[in-house]
Amino acid sequence: MELNELVTLFHHLEPSLKLAIDGDPIEPITAVKVEQGQLVCQSTDEQPLTIERFRNLNITNGDLTVVDADHTRLFGFRQSNHWLLFK
């Protein structure tokens, strides 16, 4: 998934949805950083990012590939309760 695709999809979703990596247990996304053409989703001790907070980060390079902390490309997502879970 590329960042511009993600931003387009976010416009149709509830801004209060919290972001996480799908798994058992889920891994909340609390920070993102740009690194070598990738948008790396990280989990720290902070509060999970919401769609609204993600929009406010103002990341302008839409060609970034969205990856998890292990640099594995994220290809899709699903909604579960108040979470947007990336796969």
C-alpha positions in Angstrom: 0.0 0.0 0.0 1.2 3.5 -0.8 0.6 6.5 1.4 -1.6 8.3 -1.3 -3.9 5.2 -1.5 -4.2 5.2 2.3 -5.0 8.9 2.5 -7.7 8.5 -0.1 -9.3 5.7 1.8 -9.1 7.6 5.1 -11.5 10.2 3.8 -14.3 7.7 3.9 -13.7 6.4 7.5 -14.5 7.7 11.0 -11.7 10.1 12.2 -11.8 8.6 15.7 -10.7 5.1 14.5 -7.5 4.0 16.2 -4.7 2.5 14.0 -3.0 -0.9 14.7 -1.3 -3.8 13.0 -3.6 -6.8 12.9 -2.5 -9.8 15.0 -3.0 -11.6 18.3 -2.7 -9.3 20.2 -3.1 -6.3 18.0 -0.1 -3.9 17.9 -1.3 -0.2 18.2 0.4 2.2 15.8 1.6 5.1 18.0 4.1 6.8 15.7 5.2 6.9 12.1 8.5 8.0 10.5 9.8 8.4 7.0 12.8 6.3 6.2 14.3 5.4 2.8 11.1 5.9 0.8 8.9 4.2 3.4 6.4 5.3 6.0 7.3 3.1 8.9 4.5 2.4 11.4 5.8 2.0 15.0 4.5 1.0 18.4 5.8 2.9 21.4 4.4 3.6 24.8 2.2 6.5 23.6 -1.5 6.6 22.7 -2.5 4.9 19.4 -2.8 7.2 16.4 -6.3 7.9 15.2 -7.2 8.7 11.6 -7.6 12.3 12.6 -4.2 12.5 14.3 -2.6 10.8 11.3 -4.1 13.4 8.9 -2.6 16.1 11.1 1.0 14.8 10.6 1.1 16.5 7.2 3.3 13.9 5.5 3.4 15.2 1.9 5.2 12.4 -0.1 2.3 10.3 -1.3 4.6 7.8 -3.0 5.9 6.4 0.3 5.3 2.7 0.8 3.5 1.9 4.1 5.3 -0.7 6.2 5.4 -2.1 9.7 8.3 -1.7 12.1 10.0 -4.8 10.5 9.7 -3.0 7.1 7.1 -5.5 5.9 4.8 -3.9 3.4 1.2 -3.4 4.5 -1.4 -4.4 1.8 -4.8 -3.8 3.3 -6.8 -3.2 6.4 -10.1 -4.1 8.1 -12.2 -2.4 10.7 -13.0 -4.0 14.0 -14.9 -2.0 16.6 -12.9 1.2 17.2 -9.8 -0.1 15.4 -8.5 0.1 11.9 -6.3 -3.0 11.6 -3.6 -3.1 8.9 -2.5 -6.5 7.4 
